[in-house]
Amino acid sequence: MPDPINEQTPALPEEAAPPGPEARRHAPATARNREPIAAALADWLPASGRLLELASGTGEHALYFAARFPRIVWQTSEPDPQSRLSIQAYRQDAARQAAGAANLRAPLAVDVTADDWRLPADEAVFDAMVCINMIHIAPWAAAQGLFAGAGRHLAAGGGLFVYGPFKRGGTHTAPSNAAFDENLRRQNPAWGVRDLEAVTALAQDAGLSQPLIREMPANNLALWFARQDAESA
């Protein structure tokens, strides 16, 4: 079986002109949450293989996790062109500094709100998928598309990792989450902290398991939804 780290399958044509360092975006929460997220990922990710991150944002998480898990090919994706430039800028900066970004792939232009989104045939199956802080800052269609895509693109035995705030039993887990939810809905009525039970129902419709749940700092949850094979589903 080919070594996925050394495969050179292009994920996306490079931008016409390589982005400079000024294209890098910064999300302050990344430095705060990357260590606890990495600890959860270490328990659930396979030792090696191919991983697809949905909504990679600035690319800071991807850069950090690719270095932490060097035997996993970390395929980024992001619908926003400026964020894709940021990811590319971080990759190039890491390459210049020989900082271990060999397993970090250029971003795919994936929008999970698109009806029945699909990946190219040579990029269609992944051993794991990751989505961090997305489904509450997006319409519900993003959550629906995320799990439907996981059902299509996860390999047998793979799993989907989701991180963020959730309600449980229809109730916020902390006053700060309730305030955050209210603020999100003021910005966009289609956004908001999601019910864990509703998200789990999407997962089961896509052939994924009930989640493994880990409580995280700042009243967030880390969730791992394993793909069920035909016999166990």
Number of C-alpha atoms within 10 A of each C-alpha: 3 6 10 15 17 10 10 9 10 13 17 12 9 13 12 6 6 12 19 14 14 9 18 21 19 13 12 9 9 15 12 12 15 15 13 13 22 17 10 19 19 14 9 19 22 18 11 16 17 21 25 27 23 24 27 28 25 25 29 22 22 25 23 18 20 22 17 14 18 17 17 23 25 29 24 28 26 23 18 15 12 16 21 28 26 25 31 27 22 24 24 18 16 16 13 11 10 10 13 17 24 17 22 26 24 21 30 24 18 17 18 22 17 11 12 10 14 15 14 9 7 9 16 13 20 20 22 30 26 25 19 17 15 19 25 21 18 18 16 17 14 19 22 19 19 27 24 22 18 26 21 17 20 23 18 16 12 25 28 28 22 23 22 19 28 27 20 13 11 12 12 19 15 15 10 12 20 18 11 15 21 16 14 18 15 12 11 13 12 14 20 25 21 21 17 19 15 14 18 18 15 18 25 20 13 19 22 26 21 18 20 12 14 13 13 16 11 13 15 19 19 22 25 26 25 24 26 20 14 8 5 8 10
